[in-house]
């Protein structure tokens, strides 16, 4: 029988594979267009991946991962709503997207021999590590809070330059946390993401410079 650690690793790696696939998708489309694009599929993959990472966070008894993914999950849904694609999804999927995480978290609170809220709260993670991870995830999470507020003002789902700058900073901090925690899932996911975030910053700066030089004087 598979151990809890093995199951957690499998779920986490699959989630990061999906997270990476959305980044590759966004990266390829942006490179082709020579500007940063965010396809709708990016948010759909993010939603599924985030749900899996919620499960991973519970199995790892990691409050840093769990807290960040719960908030991110809600933001992914909101972006799909802003794009007008949420209601286009099958009703079963939409209902499940709300019900499944609630049931999973309820199960976590009740607790099992393999994972429980009580075990997580008593997890002997050094305080300094938790602070580093919490700061990293907070910075990483702020990118979506910033993106969400920016999109709400625009009335559409947009990923501005600030999103990628904050993503890069948060990713570096999470990489440090992953190294301390020996967390292969976080390490692999954020190592790849760091490269893409840096590339998107370059693309957006280049696009802004082109717009500035071609702007017609008033």
Rosetta constraint file for C-alpha pairs under 8 A:
AtomPair CA 2 CA 6 HARMONIC 6.19 0.50
AtomPair CA 2 CA 7 HARMONIC 6.61 0.50
AtomPair CA 3 CA 7 HARMONIC 6.36 0.50
AtomPair CA 4 CA 8 HARMONIC 6.04 0.50
AtomPair CA 4 CA 59 HARMONIC 6.97 0.50
AtomPair CA 4 CA 114 HARMONIC 6.58 0.50
AtomPair CA 5 CA 9 HARMONIC 6.07 0.50
AtomPair CA 5 CA 59 HARMONIC 7.53 0.50
AtomPair CA 5 CA 60 HARMONIC 7.53 0.50
AtomPair CA 6 CA 10 HARMONIC 6.17 0.50
AtomPair CA 7 CA 11 HARMONIC 6.21 0.50
AtomPair CA 8 CA 12 HARMONIC 5.95 0.50
AtomPair CA 8 CA 55 HARMONIC 7.83 0.50
AtomPair CA 8 CA 56 HARMONIC 5.37 0.50
AtomPair CA 8 CA 59 HARMONIC 5.77 0.50
AtomPair CA 8 CA 60 HARMONIC 6.78 0.50
AtomPair CA 9 CA 13 HARMONIC 5.96 0.50
AtomPair CA 9 CA 56 HARMONIC 7.62 0.50
AtomPair CA 9 CA 185 HARMONIC 7.09 0.50
AtomPair CA 10 CA 14 HARMONIC 6.14 0.50
AtomPair CA 11 CA 15 HARMONIC 6.10 0.50
AtomPair CA 11 CA 52 HARMONIC 6.40 0.50
AtomPair CA 11 CA 53 HARMONIC 7.43 0.50
AtomPair CA 11 CA 55 HARMONIC 7.64 0.50
AtomPair CA 11 CA 56 HARMONIC 6.20 0.50
AtomPair CA 12 CA 16 HARMONIC 6.16 0.50
AtomPair CA 12 CA 52 HARMONIC 7.00 0.50
AtomPair CA 12 CA 53 HARMONIC 6.08 0.50
AtomPair CA 12 CA 56 HARMONIC 5.53 0.50
AtomPair CA 12 CA 185 HARMONIC 5.70 0.50
AtomPair CA 13 CA 17 HARMONIC 6.02 0.50
AtomPair CA 13 CA 185 HARMONIC 5.48 0.50
AtomPair CA 14 CA 18 HARMONIC 6.30 0.50
AtomPair CA 15 CA 19 HARMONIC 6.15 0.50
AtomPair CA 15 CA 48 HARMONIC 7.96 0.50
AtomPair CA 15 CA 49 HARMONIC 4.72 0.50
AtomPair CA 15 CA 50 HARMONIC 7.26 0.50
AtomPair CA 15 CA 52 HARMONIC 5.72 0.50
AtomPair CA 15 CA 53 HARMONIC 6.17 0.50
AtomPair CA 16 CA 20 HARMONIC 5.93 0.50
AtomPair CA 16 CA 49 HARMONIC 7.13 0.50
AtomPair CA 16 CA 185 HARMONIC 6.69 0.50
AtomPair CA 16 CA 186 HARMONIC 7.79 0.50
AtomPair CA 16 CA 188 HARMONIC 7.63 0.50
AtomPair CA 16 CA 189 HARMONIC 5.36 0.50
AtomPair CA 17 CA 21 HARMONIC 6.12 0.50
AtomPair CA 17 CA 189 HARMONIC 7.56 0.50
AtomPair CA 18 CA 22 HARMONIC 6.39 0.50
AtomPair CA 18 CA 45 HARMONIC 6.53 0.50
AtomPair CA 18 CA 46 HARMONIC 7.63 0.50
AtomPair CA 18 CA 49 HARMONIC 5.96 0.50
AtomPair CA 19 CA 23 HARMONIC 6.54 0.50
AtomPair CA 19 CA 45 HARMONIC 6.98 0.50
AtomPair CA 19 CA 46 HARMONIC 6.25 0.50
AtomPair CA 19 CA 49 HARMONIC 6.09 0.50
AtomPair CA 19 CA 189 HARMONIC 7.42 0.50
AtomPair CA 20 CA 24 HARMONIC 6.14 0.50
AtomPair CA 20 CA 189 HARMONIC 6.68 0.50
AtomPair CA 20 CA 192 HARMONIC 7.33 0.50
AtomPair CA 20 CA 193 HARMONIC 7.18 0.50
AtomPair CA 21 CA 25 HARMONIC 6.04 0.50
AtomPair CA 22 CA 26 HARMONIC 6.12 0.50
AtomPair CA 22 CA 41 HARMONIC 7.47 0.50
AtomPair CA 22 CA 42 HARMONIC 5.08 0.50
AtomPair CA 22 CA 45 HARMONIC 6.26 0.50
AtomPair CA 22 CA 46 HARMONIC 7.15 0.50
AtomPair CA 23 CA 27 HARMONIC 5.83 0.50
AtomPair CA 23 CA 42 HARMONIC 7.49 0.50
AtomPair CA 23 CA 193 HARMONIC 7.28 0.50
AtomPair CA 23 CA 196 HARMONIC 7.24 0.50
AtomPair CA 24 CA 28 HARMONIC 5.94 0.50
AtomPair CA 25 CA 29 HARMONIC 6.28 0.50
AtomPair CA 25 CA 42 HARMONIC 7.35 0.50
AtomPair CA 26 CA 30 HARMONIC 6.03 0.50
AtomPair CA 26 CA 36 HARMONIC 7.85 0.50
AtomPair CA 26 CA 37 HARMONIC 6.39 0.50
AtomPair CA 26 CA 38 HARMONIC 5.68 0.50
AtomPair CA 26 CA 39 HARMONIC 6.65 0.50
AtomPair CA 26 CA 42 HARMONIC 6.88 0.50
AtomPair CA 27 CA 31 HARMONIC 6.07 0.50
AtomPair CA 27 CA 36 HARMONIC 7.80 0.50
AtomPair CA 27 CA 196 HARMONIC 6.97 0.50
AtomPair CA 27 CA 200 HARMONIC 7.65 0.50
AtomPair CA 28 CA 32 HARMONIC 6.24 0.50
AtomPair CA 29 CA 33 HARMONIC 6.23 0.50
AtomPair CA 29 CA 36 HARMONIC 7.91 0.50
AtomPair CA 29 CA 37 HARMONIC 6.49 0.50
AtomPair CA 30 CA 34 HARMONIC 5.69 0.50
AtomPair CA 30 CA 35 HARMONIC 5.17 0.50
AtomPair CA 30 CA 36 HARMONIC 4.67 0.50
AtomPair CA 30 CA 37 HARMONIC 5.09 0.50
AtomPair CA 30 CA 38 HARMONIC 7.88 0.50
AtomPair CA 31 CA 35 HARMONIC 6.67 0.50
AtomPair CA 31 CA 36 HARMONIC 7.66 0.50
AtomPair CA 33 CA 37 HARMONIC 7.72 0.50
AtomPair CA 34 CA 203 HARMONIC 6.84 0.50
AtomPair CA 34 CA 207 HARMONIC 7.74 0.50
AtomPair CA 35 CA 203 HARMONIC 5.76 0.50
AtomPair CA 35 CA 204 HARMONIC 6.28 0.50
AtomPair CA 35 CA 207 HARMONIC 6.17 0.50
AtomPair CA 36 CA 200 HARMONIC 6.51 0.50
AtomPair CA 36 CA 203 HARMONIC 6.59 0.50
AtomPair CA 36 CA 204 HARMONIC 6.30 0.50
AtomPair CA 38 CA 42 HARMONIC 6.52 0.50
AtomPair CA 38 CA 158 HARMONIC 7.70 0.50
AtomPair CA 38 CA 159 HARMONIC 7.35 0.50
AtomPair CA 39 CA 43 HARMONIC 7.68 0.50
AtomPair CA 40 CA 44 HARMONIC 6.74 0.50
AtomPair CA 40 CA 80 HARMONIC 7.36 0.50
AtomPair CA 40 CA 83 HARMONIC 7.52 0.50
AtomPair CA 40 CA 85 HARMONIC 7.80 0.50
AtomPair CA 41 CA 45 HARMONIC 6.07 0.50
AtomPair CA 42 CA 46 HARMONIC 6.14 0.50
AtomPair CA 43 CA 47 HARMONIC 6.15 0.50
AtomPair CA 43 CA 76 HARMONIC 5.85 0.50
AtomPair CA 43 CA 77 HARMONIC 7.81 0.50
AtomPair CA 43 CA 79 HARMONIC 7.04 0.50
AtomPair CA 43 CA 80 HARMONIC 6.55 0.50
AtomPair CA 44 CA 48 HARMONIC 6.60 0.50
AtomPair CA 44 CA 76 HARMONIC 7.69 0.50
AtomPair CA 44 CA 80 HARMONIC 7.55 0.50
AtomPair CA 45 CA 49 HARMONIC 6.05 0.50
AtomPair CA 46 CA 50 HARMONIC 5.89 0.50
AtomPair CA 46 CA 73 HARMONIC 7.98 0.50
AtomPair CA 46 CA 76 HARMONIC 6.70 0.50
AtomPair CA 47 CA 51 HARMONIC 6.37 0.50
AtomPair CA 47 CA 73 HARMONIC 5.92 0.50
AtomPair CA 47 CA 76 HARMONIC 5.73 0.50
AtomPair CA 47 CA 77 HARMONIC 6.97 0.50
AtomPair CA 48 CA 52 HARMONIC 6.51 0.50
AtomPair CA 49 CA 53 HARMONIC 6.23 0.50
AtomPair CA 50 CA 54 HARMONIC 6.19 0.50
AtomPair CA 50 CA 69 HARMONIC 5.80 0.50
AtomPair CA 50 CA 70 HARMONIC 7.73 0.50
AtomPair CA 50 CA 72 HARMONIC 7.20 0.50
AtomPair CA 50 CA 73 HARMONIC 5.82 0.50
AtomPair CA 51 CA 55 HARMONIC 6.63 0.50
AtomPair CA 51 CA 69 HARMONIC 7.57 0.50
AtomPair CA 51 CA 73 HARMONIC 6.96 0.50
AtomPair CA 51 CA 101 HARMONIC 6.97 0.50
AtomPair CA 52 CA 56 HARMONIC 6.26 0.50
AtomPair CA 53 CA 57 HARMONIC 5.94 0.50
AtomPair CA 53 CA 65 HARMONIC 7.52 0.50
AtomPair CA 53 CA 66 HARMONIC 7.45 0.50
AtomPair CA 53 CA 69 HARMONIC 6.63 0.50
AtomPair CA 54 CA 58 HARMONIC 6.33 0.50
AtomPair CA 54 CA 65 HARMONIC 7.34 0.50
AtomPair CA 54 CA 66 HARMONIC 5.35 0.50
AtomPair CA 54 CA 69 HARMONIC 5.80 0.50
AtomPair CA 54 CA 70 HARMONIC 6.64 0.50
AtomPair CA 54 CA 101 HARMONIC 7.95 0.50
AtomPair CA 55 CA 59 HARMONIC 6.25 0.50
AtomPair CA 55 CA 66 HARMONIC 7.98 0.50
AtomPair CA 55 CA 104 HARMONIC 7.68 0.50
AtomPair CA 56 CA 60 HARMONIC 6.03 0.50
AtomPair CA 56 CA 66 HARMONIC 7.90 0.50
AtomPair CA 57 CA 61 HARMONIC 5.82 0.50
AtomPair CA 57 CA 62 HARMONIC 5.17 0.50
AtomPair CA 57 CA 63 HARMONIC 6.95 0.50
AtomPair CA 57 CA 64 HARMONIC 7.90 0.50
AtomPair CA 57 CA 65 HARMONIC 5.23 0.50
AtomPair CA 57 CA 66 HARMONIC 4.67 0.50
AtomPair CA 58 CA 62 HARMONIC 6.53 0.50
AtomPair CA 58 CA 63 HARMONIC 7.93 0.50
AtomPair CA 58 CA 66 HARMONIC 6.48 0.50
AtomPair CA 58 CA 108 HARMONIC 7.11 0.50
AtomPair CA 58 CA 115 HARMONIC 6.65 0.50
AtomPair CA 58 CA 116 HARMONIC 7.39 0.50
AtomPair CA 58 CA 117 HARMONIC 7.94 0.50
AtomPair CA 58 CA 120 HARMONIC 7.86 0.50
AtomPair CA 59 CA 114 HARMONIC 7.44 0.50
AtomPair CA 59 CA 115 HARMONIC 5.72 0.50
AtomPair CA 61 CA 115 HARMONIC 7.07 0.50
AtomPair CA 61 CA 116 HARMONIC 7.61 0.50
AtomPair CA 61 CA 117 HARMONIC 7.63 0.50
AtomPair CA 61 CA 119 HARMONIC 6.91 0.50
AtomPair CA 61 CA 120 HARMONIC 4.46 0.50
AtomPair CA 61 CA 123 HARMONIC 6.95 0.50
AtomPair CA 62 CA 66 HARMONIC 6.24 0.50
AtomPair CA 62 CA 120 HARMONIC 6.51 0.50
AtomPair CA 63 CA 67 HARMONIC 5.78 0.50
AtomPair CA 63 CA 120 HARMONIC 6.93 0.50
AtomPair CA 63 CA 121 HARMONIC 7.98 0.50
AtomPair CA 64 CA 68 HARMONIC 6.28 0.50
AtomPair CA 64 CA 130 HARMONIC 7.19 0.50
AtomPair CA 64 CA 133 HARMONIC 6.14 0.50
AtomPair CA 64 CA 134 HARMONIC 5.53 0.50
AtomPair CA 64 CA 137 HARMONIC 6.78 0.50
AtomPair CA 65 CA 69 HARMONIC 6.11 0.50
AtomPair CA 65 CA 137 HARMONIC 7.50 0.50
AtomPair CA 66 CA 70 HARMONIC 6.24 0.50
AtomPair CA 67 CA 71 HARMONIC 6.63 0.50
AtomPair CA 68 CA 72 HARMONIC 6.15 0.50
AtomPair CA 68 CA 137 HARMONIC 6.17 0.50
AtomPair CA 68 CA 138 HARMONIC 7.26 0.50
AtomPair CA 68 CA 141 HARMONIC 6.45 0.50
AtomPair CA 69 CA 73 HARMONIC 5.85 0.50
AtomPair CA 70 CA 74 HARMONIC 6.78 0.50
AtomPair CA 71 CA 75 HARMONIC 6.57 0.50
AtomPair CA 71 CA 141 HARMONIC 7.84 0.50
AtomPair CA 72 CA 76 HARMONIC 6.21 0.50
AtomPair CA 72 CA 141 HARMONIC 6.85 0.50
AtomPair CA 72 CA 144 HARMONIC 7.18 0.50
AtomPair CA 73 CA 77 HARMONIC 6.54 0.50
AtomPair CA 74 CA 78 HARMONIC 6.34 0.50
AtomPair CA 75 CA 79 HARMONIC 6.26 0.50
AtomPair CA 75 CA 144 HARMONIC 6.90 0.50
AtomPair CA 75 CA 145 HARMONIC 7.68 0.50
AtomPair CA 75 CA 148 HARMONIC 7.02 0.50
AtomPair CA 76 CA 80 HARMONIC 6.47 0.50
AtomPair CA 77 CA 81 HARMONIC 6.33 0.50
AtomPair CA 77 CA 86 HARMONIC 7.37 0.50
AtomPair CA 78 CA 82 HARMONIC 6.20 0.50
AtomPair CA 78 CA 148 HARMONIC 7.97 0.50
AtomPair CA 79 CA 83 HARMONIC 6.18 0.50
AtomPair CA 79 CA 148 HARMONIC 7.39 0.50
AtomPair CA 79 CA 157 HARMONIC 5.84 0.50
AtomPair CA 80 CA 84 HARMONIC 6.26 0.50
AtomPair CA 80 CA 85 HARMONIC 5.38 0.50
AtomPair CA 80 CA 86 HARMONIC 5.07 0.50
AtomPair CA 81 CA 85 HARMONIC 6.02 0.50
AtomPair CA 81 CA 86 HARMONIC 4.89 0.50
AtomPair CA 81 CA 87 HARMONIC 7.43 0.50
AtomPair CA 82 CA 152 HARMONIC 7.98 0.50
AtomPair CA 82 CA 155 HARMONIC 7.05 0.50
AtomPair CA 82 CA 156 HARMONIC 5.53 0.50
AtomPair CA 82 CA 157 HARMONIC 5.85 0.50
AtomPair CA 83 CA 156 HARMONIC 6.22 0.50
AtomPair CA 83 CA 157 HARMONIC 5.96 0.50
AtomPair CA 84 CA 88 HARMONIC 7.56 0.50
AtomPair CA 85 CA 89 HARMONIC 6.71 0.50
AtomPair CA 86 CA 94 HARMONIC 7.62 0.50
AtomPair CA 87 CA 91 HARMONIC 7.78 0.50
AtomPair CA 89 CA 93 HARMONIC 6.67 0.50
AtomPair CA 89 CA 94 HARMONIC 6.74 0.50
AtomPair CA 90 CA 94 HARMONIC 6.49 0.50
AtomPair CA 91 CA 95 HARMONIC 6.07 0.50
AtomPair CA 92 CA 96 HARMONIC 5.96 0.50
AtomPair CA 93 CA 97 HARMONIC 5.98 0.50
AtomPair CA 94 CA 98 HARMONIC 6.69 0.50
AtomPair CA 95 CA 99 HARMONIC 6.12 0.50
AtomPair CA 96 CA 100 HARMONIC 5.45 0.50
AtomPair CA 97 CA 101 HARMONIC 7.08 0.50
AtomPair CA 98 CA 102 HARMONIC 6.81 0.50
AtomPair CA 99 CA 103 HARMONIC 6.17 0.50
AtomPair CA 100 CA 104 HARMONIC 6.10 0.50
AtomPair CA 101 CA 105 HARMONIC 6.02 0.50
AtomPair CA 102 CA 106 HARMONIC 6.07 0.50
AtomPair CA 103 CA 107 HARMONIC 6.14 0.50
AtomPair CA 104 CA 108 HARMONIC 6.21 0.50
AtomPair CA 105 CA 109 HARMONIC 6.21 0.50
AtomPair CA 106 CA 110 HARMONIC 6.30 0.50
AtomPair CA 107 CA 111 HARMONIC 6.03 0.50
AtomPair CA 107 CA 112 HARMONIC 7.90 0.50
AtomPair CA 107 CA 116 HARMONIC 7.97 0.50
AtomPair CA 108 CA 112 HARMONIC 7.43 0.50
AtomPair CA 108 CA 115 HARMONIC 6.69 0.50
AtomPair CA 108 CA 116 HARMONIC 4.89 0.50
AtomPair CA 108 CA 117 HARMONIC 5.74 0.50
AtomPair CA 109 CA 116 HARMONIC 5.98 0.50
AtomPair CA 109 CA 117 HARMONIC 5.10 0.50
AtomPair CA 109 CA 118 HARMONIC 7.63 0.50
AtomPair CA 110 CA 116 HARMONIC 6.86 0.50
AtomPair CA 110 CA 117 HARMONIC 7.63 0.50
AtomPair CA 111 CA 115 HARMONIC 6.04 0.50
AtomPair CA 111 CA 116 HARMONIC 4.01 0.50
AtomPair CA 111 CA 117 HARMONIC 6.49 0.50
AtomPair CA 111 CA 118 HARMONIC 7.54 0.50
AtomPair CA 112 CA 116 HARMONIC 5.86 0.50
AtomPair CA 115 CA 119 HARMONIC 6.79 0.50
AtomPair CA 115 CA 120 HARMONIC 7.89 0.50
AtomPair CA 116 CA 120 HARMONIC 6.46 0.50
AtomPair CA 117 CA 121 HARMONIC 6.20 0.50
AtomPair CA 118 CA 122 HARMONIC 6.32 0.50
AtomPair CA 119 CA 123 HARMONIC 5.92 0.50
AtomPair CA 125 CA 129 HARMONIC 6.84 0.50
AtomPair CA 125 CA 130 HARMONIC 6.67 0.50
AtomPair CA 126 CA 130 HARMONIC 6.43 0.50
AtomPair CA 127 CA 131 HARMONIC 6.21 0.50
AtomPair CA 128 CA 132 HARMONIC 6.24 0.50
AtomPair CA 129 CA 133 HARMONIC 6.05 0.50
AtomPair CA 129 CA 177 HARMONIC 6.52 0.50
AtomPair CA 129 CA 180 HARMONIC 7.23 0.50
AtomPair CA 129 CA 181 HARMONIC 7.96 0.50
AtomPair CA 130 CA 134 HARMONIC 5.80 0.50
AtomPair CA 131 CA 135 HARMONIC 5.98 0.50
AtomPair CA 132 CA 136 HARMONIC 6.07 0.50
AtomPair CA 132 CA 173 HARMONIC 7.06 0.50
AtomPair CA 132 CA 174 HARMONIC 7.76 0.50
AtomPair CA 132 CA 176 HARMONIC 7.98 0.50
AtomPair CA 132 CA 177 HARMONIC 6.27 0.50
AtomPair CA 133 CA 137 HARMONIC 5.98 0.50
AtomPair CA 133 CA 173 HARMONIC 7.22 0.50
AtomPair CA 133 CA 174 HARMONIC 6.04 0.50
AtomPair CA 133 CA 177 HARMONIC 5.32 0.50
AtomPair CA 134 CA 138 HARMONIC 5.81 0.50
AtomPair CA 135 CA 139 HARMONIC 6.07 0.50
AtomPair CA 135 CA 173 HARMONIC 7.63 0.50
AtomPair CA 136 CA 140 HARMONIC 6.03 0.50
AtomPair CA 136 CA 169 HARMONIC 7.98 0.50
AtomPair CA 136 CA 170 HARMONIC 4.91 0.50
AtomPair CA 136 CA 171 HARMONIC 7.04 0.50
AtomPair CA 136 CA 172 HARMONIC 7.77 0.50
AtomPair CA 136 CA 173 HARMONIC 4.76 0.50
AtomPair CA 136 CA 174 HARMONIC 5.08 0.50
AtomPair CA 136 CA 177 HARMONIC 7.87 0.50
AtomPair CA 137 CA 141 HARMONIC 5.76 0.50
AtomPair CA 137 CA 170 HARMONIC 6.51 0.50
AtomPair CA 137 CA 174 HARMONIC 6.68 0.50
AtomPair CA 138 CA 142 HARMONIC 5.97 0.50
AtomPair CA 138 CA 170 HARMONIC 7.69 0.50
AtomPair CA 139 CA 143 HARMONIC 6.82 0.50
AtomPair CA 139 CA 166 HARMONIC 6.62 0.50
AtomPair CA 139 CA 167 HARMONIC 7.58 0.50
AtomPair CA 139 CA 169 HARMONIC 7.29 0.50
AtomPair CA 139 CA 170 HARMONIC 5.00 0.50
AtomPair CA 140 CA 144 HARMONIC 7.65 0.50
AtomPair CA 140 CA 166 HARMONIC 6.55 0.50
AtomPair CA 140 CA 167 HARMONIC 5.52 0.50
AtomPair CA 140 CA 169 HARMONIC 7.53 0.50
AtomPair CA 140 CA 170 HARMONIC 4.40 0.50
AtomPair CA 140 CA 171 HARMONIC 6.67 0.50
AtomPair CA 141 CA 145 HARMONIC 6.56 0.50
AtomPair CA 142 CA 146 HARMONIC 5.81 0.50
AtomPair CA 142 CA 166 HARMONIC 7.45 0.50
AtomPair CA 143 CA 147 HARMONIC 5.94 0.50
AtomPair CA 143 CA 162 HARMONIC 7.55 0.50
AtomPair CA 143 CA 163 HARMONIC 4.95 0.50
AtomPair CA 143 CA 164 HARMONIC 7.57 0.50
AtomPair CA 143 CA 166 HARMONIC 5.59 0.50
AtomPair CA 143 CA 167 HARMONIC 6.10 0.50
AtomPair CA 144 CA 148 HARMONIC 5.69 0.50
AtomPair CA 144 CA 163 HARMONIC 7.20 0.50
AtomPair CA 145 CA 149 HARMONIC 6.18 0.50
AtomPair CA 146 CA 150 HARMONIC 6.02 0.50
AtomPair CA 146 CA 162 HARMONIC 7.99 0.50
AtomPair CA 146 CA 163 HARMONIC 6.96 0.50
AtomPair CA 147 CA 151 HARMONIC 5.91 0.50
AtomPair CA 147 CA 158 HARMONIC 6.87 0.50
AtomPair CA 147 CA 159 HARMONIC 6.03 0.50
AtomPair CA 147 CA 160 HARMONIC 7.01 0.50
AtomPair CA 147 CA 163 HARMONIC 6.21 0.50
AtomPair CA 148 CA 152 HARMONIC 6.06 0.50
AtomPair CA 148 CA 157 HARMONIC 7.71 0.50
AtomPair CA 149 CA 153 HARMONIC 6.32 0.50
AtomPair CA 150 CA 154 HARMONIC 6.33 0.50
AtomPair CA 150 CA 158 HARMONIC 7.36 0.50
AtomPair CA 150 CA 160 HARMONIC 7.92 0.50
AtomPair CA 151 CA 155 HARMONIC 5.72 0.50
AtomPair CA 151 CA 156 HARMONIC 5.25 0.50
AtomPair CA 151 CA 157 HARMONIC 4.99 0.50
AtomPair CA 151 CA 158 HARMONIC 5.45 0.50
AtomPair CA 151 CA 159 HARMONIC 7.89 0.50
AtomPair CA 152 CA 156 HARMONIC 6.63 0.50
AtomPair CA 152 CA 157 HARMONIC 7.72 0.50
AtomPair CA 154 CA 158 HARMONIC 7.89 0.50
AtomPair CA 159 CA 163 HARMONIC 6.07 0.50
AtomPair CA 159 CA 164 HARMONIC 7.83 0.50
AtomPair CA 160 CA 164 HARMONIC 7.31 0.50
AtomPair CA 161 CA 165 HARMONIC 6.51 0.50
AtomPair CA 161 CA 201 HARMONIC 6.50 0.50
AtomPair CA 161 CA 204 HARMONIC 6.42 0.50
AtomPair CA 161 CA 205 HARMONIC 7.90 0.50
AtomPair CA 162 CA 166 HARMONIC 6.11 0.50
AtomPair CA 163 CA 167 HARMONIC 6.05 0.50
AtomPair CA 164 CA 168 HARMONIC 6.14 0.50
AtomPair CA 164 CA 197 HARMONIC 5.49 0.50
AtomPair CA 164 CA 198 HARMONIC 7.44 0.50
AtomPair CA 164 CA 200 HARMONIC 6.77 0.50
AtomPair CA 164 CA 201 HARMONIC 6.11 0.50
AtomPair CA 165 CA 169 HARMONIC 6.47 0.50
AtomPair CA 165 CA 197 HARMONIC 7.38 0.50
AtomPair CA 165 CA 198 HARMONIC 7.81 0.50
AtomPair CA 165 CA 201 HARMONIC 6.82 0.50
AtomPair CA 166 CA 170 HARMONIC 6.07 0.50
AtomPair CA 167 CA 171 HARMONIC 5.92 0.50
AtomPair CA 167 CA 194 HARMONIC 7.87 0.50
AtomPair CA 167 CA 197 HARMONIC 6.57 0.50
AtomPair CA 168 CA 172 HARMONIC 6.36 0.50
AtomPair CA 168 CA 194 HARMONIC 5.70 0.50
AtomPair CA 168 CA 197 HARMONIC 5.66 0.50
AtomPair CA 168 CA 198 HARMONIC 6.62 0.50
AtomPair CA 169 CA 173 HARMONIC 6.62 0.50
AtomPair CA 170 CA 174 HARMONIC 6.20 0.50
AtomPair CA 171 CA 175 HARMONIC 6.09 0.50
AtomPair CA 171 CA 190 HARMONIC 5.67 0.50
AtomPair CA 171 CA 191 HARMONIC 7.78 0.50
AtomPair CA 171 CA 193 HARMONIC 7.35 0.50
AtomPair CA 171 CA 194 HARMONIC 6.09 0.50
AtomPair CA 172 CA 176 HARMONIC 6.54 0.50
AtomPair CA 172 CA 190 HARMONIC 7.67 0.50
AtomPair CA 172 CA 194 HARMONIC 7.17 0.50
AtomPair CA 173 CA 177 HARMONIC 6.46 0.50
AtomPair CA 174 CA 178 HARMONIC 5.99 0.50
AtomPair CA 174 CA 186 HARMONIC 7.40 0.50
AtomPair CA 174 CA 187 HARMONIC 7.97 0.50
AtomPair CA 174 CA 190 HARMONIC 7.25 0.50
AtomPair CA 175 CA 179 HARMONIC 6.23 0.50
AtomPair CA 175 CA 186 HARMONIC 7.01 0.50
AtomPair CA 175 CA 187 HARMONIC 5.66 0.50
AtomPair CA 175 CA 190 HARMONIC 6.24 0.50
AtomPair CA 175 CA 191 HARMONIC 6.99 0.50
AtomPair CA 176 CA 180 HARMONIC 6.45 0.50
AtomPair CA 177 CA 181 HARMONIC 6.15 0.50
AtomPair CA 178 CA 182 HARMONIC 5.72 0.50
AtomPair CA 178 CA 183 HARMONIC 4.87 0.50
AtomPair CA 178 CA 184 HARMONIC 7.11 0.50
AtomPair CA 178 CA 186 HARMONIC 5.64 0.50
AtomPair CA 178 CA 187 HARMONIC 5.40 0.50
AtomPair CA 179 CA 183 HARMONIC 6.52 0.50
AtomPair CA 179 CA 187 HARMONIC 6.89 0.50
AtomPair CA 183 CA 187 HARMONIC 6.15 0.50
AtomPair CA 184 CA 188 HARMONIC 5.97 0.50
AtomPair CA 185 CA 189 HARMONIC 6.20 0.50
AtomPair CA 186 CA 190 HARMONIC 5.95 0.50
AtomPair CA 187 CA 191 HARMONIC 5.92 0.50
AtomPair CA 188 CA 192 HARMONIC 6.49 0.50
AtomPair CA 189 CA 193 HARMONIC 6.25 0.50
AtomPair CA 190 CA 194 HARMONIC 5.91 0.50
AtomPair CA 191 CA 195 HARMONIC 7.05 0.50
AtomPair CA 192 CA 196 HARMONIC 6.79 0.50
AtomPair CA 193 CA 197 HARMONIC 6.07 0.50
AtomPair CA 194 CA 198 HARMONIC 6.25 0.50
AtomPair CA 195 CA 199 HARMONIC 6.28 0.50
AtomPair CA 196 CA 200 HARMONIC 6.13 0.50
AtomPair CA 197 CA 201 HARMONIC 6.33 0.50
AtomPair CA 198 CA 202 HARMONIC 6.50 0.50
AtomPair CA 199 CA 203 HARMONIC 6.29 0.50
AtomPair CA 200 CA 204 HARMONIC 6.07 0.50
AtomPair CA 201 CA 205 HARMONIC 6.07 0.50
AtomPair CA 202 CA 206 HARMONIC 6.09 0.50
AtomPair CA 203 CA 207 HARMONIC 6.11 0.50
AtomPair CA 204 CA 208 HARMONIC 6.09 0.50
AtomPair CA 205 CA 209 HARMONIC 6.17 0.50
AtomPair CA 206 CA 210 HARMONIC 6.22 0.50
AtomPair CA 207 CA 211 HARMONIC 6.23 0.50
AtomPair CA 208 CA 212 HARMONIC 6.12 0.50
AtomPair CA 209 CA 213 HARMONIC 6.25 0.50
AtomPair CA 210 CA 214 HARMONIC 6.17 0.50
AtomPair CA 211 CA 215 HARMONIC 5.84 0.50
